[in-house]
Amino acid sequence: MHFDKKNRVRLARDFEFLKKNSTKADCSAFVFYLYPNNLKYSRVAVITSKRVGCAVERNLARRRFRAIFRSARADFSKNVDILVFVRRGYVKFDYQTLELKFRKAAAELSAKYETRQ
């Protein structure tokens, strides 16, 4: 399945807005930011620093989290922007555990926005 550009957070101002205004969950393997958007689709950005590993490992991390996002986006009641900062120790976790942590963080943060309205 192709991951379109429209499903990515790309602009620097969007990154800054998300970091400043969204709710945050610390998931040990990654830091998860979520904020509802007014678009007709959800978007994600995966940030991997050089601390995560070499380029091959960073690209693997990005591919894994984008795949997790694709499988989890049907769970969202509203369209959201998600920012994921991958941490160095993410390799300790297998794919299923990462997916479970991602879905749990998304559900908790989405519920916070549901109760606000």
C-alpha positions as CSV (number, residue, x, y, z in Angstrom):
1,M,0.0,0.0,0.0
2,H,1.4,3.4,-1.0
3,F,1.8,6.1,1.6
4,D,0.7,9.4,0.0
5,K,2.2,12.8,0.7
6,K,-1.1,14.0,1.9
7,N,-0.8,11.5,4.8
8,R,2.4,13.1,6.0
9,V,3.0,16.1,8.2
10,R,5.6,18.0,6.1
11,L,5.8,21.7,6.9
12,A,8.0,23.1,9.7
13,R,5.1,25.2,11.0
14,D,3.0,22.1,11.3
15,F,5.7,20.4,13.3
16,E,6.1,23.4,15.6
17,F,2.3,23.7,16.1
18,L,2.0,20.0,17.0
19,K,4.8,20.2,19.5
20,K,3.4,23.2,21.1
21,N,-0.4,22.4,21.2
22,S,-0.9,18.7,21.1
23,T,-1.2,16.2,23.9
24,K,1.8,14.0,24.5
25,A,2.3,10.4,25.6
26,D,5.7,8.9,26.6
27,C,5.8,5.2,25.4
28,S,9.4,4.3,26.3
29,A,10.2,3.3,22.7
30,F,8.9,6.6,21.3
31,V,7.2,9.9,22.2
32,F,3.7,10.3,20.7
33,Y,2.0,13.7,20.0
34,L,-1.6,13.8,18.8
35,Y,-3.8,16.7,17.8
36,P,-7.2,16.6,15.9
37,N,-7.1,18.3,12.5
38,N,-9.8,19.7,10.2
39,L,-8.7,17.8,7.1
40,K,-10.5,14.9,5.6
41,Y,-7.7,12.5,6.4
42,S,-5.2,11.8,9.2
43,R,-1.5,12.6,8.9
44,V,1.7,11.3,10.6
45,A,5.3,12.3,10.9
46,V,8.0,10.0,12.2
47,I,11.2,11.7,13.4
48,T,14.3,9.6,13.9
49,S,17.6,11.2,15.0
50,K,21.0,9.8,14.4
51,R,21.0,8.4,17.9
52,V,18.5,5.8,16.7
53,G,21.1,4.2,14.5
54,C,22.6,4.2,11.0
55,A,20.5,5.2,8.0
56,V,19.3,1.7,7.5
57,E,18.0,1.4,11.0
58,R,16.3,4.9,10.9
59,N,14.6,4.0,7.7
60,L,13.4,0.7,9.1
61,A,11.9,2.6,12.1
62,R,10.1,5.1,9.8
63,R,8.7,2.2,7.7
64,R,7.5,0.4,10.8
65,F,5.7,3.4,12.3
66,R,4.1,4.3,9.0
67,A,2.8,0.7,8.7
68,I,1.5,0.9,12.2
69,F,-0.2,4.2,11.5
70,R,-1.8,2.7,8.4
71,S,-3.2,-0.2,10.3
72,A,-4.4,1.9,13.2
73,R,-5.9,4.9,11.4
74,A,-9.3,3.2,11.1
75,D,-9.5,3.3,15.0
76,F,-9.6,7.1,15.1
77,S,-13.0,8.6,15.5
78,K,-11.7,11.9,14.1
79,N,-8.9,12.8,11.7
80,V,-5.7,13.6,13.6
81,D,-2.1,14.7,13.1
82,I,0.4,12.5,14.8
83,L,4.0,13.2,15.5
84,V,6.2,10.3,16.6
85,F,9.8,10.8,18.0
86,V,11.5,7.4,17.9
87,R,13.9,6.8,20.7
88,R,17.2,4.9,20.6
89,G,15.8,1.8,22.5
90,Y,12.9,1.1,20.1
91,V,14.8,-1.9,18.7
92,K,14.2,-3.7,22.0
93,F,10.5,-4.0,21.1
94,D,9.1,-6.3,18.4
95,Y,6.5,-5.0,15.9
96,Q,3.5,-6.3,17.8
97,T,4.6,-4.5,21.0
98,L,5.2,-1.3,19.1
99,E,1.8,-1.5,17.5
100,L,0.2,-2.1,20.9
101,K,1.9,0.9,22.4
102,F,1.0,3.0,19.4
103,R,-2.7,2.0,19.6
104,K,-2.9,2.5,23.3
105,A,-1.3,6.0,23.2
106,A,-3.6,6.9,20.3
107,A,-6.7,5.7,22.2
108,E,-5.8,7.5,25.4
109,L,-5.0,10.8,23.7
110,S,-8.0,10.6,21.4
111,A,-10.2,10.1,24.5
112,K,-8.8,13.2,26.0
113,Y,-9.9,15.2,23.0
114,E,-13.3,13.5,23.0
115,T,-14.0,14.6,26.6
116,R,-13.0,18.2,25.9
117,Q,-15.8,18.7,23.4
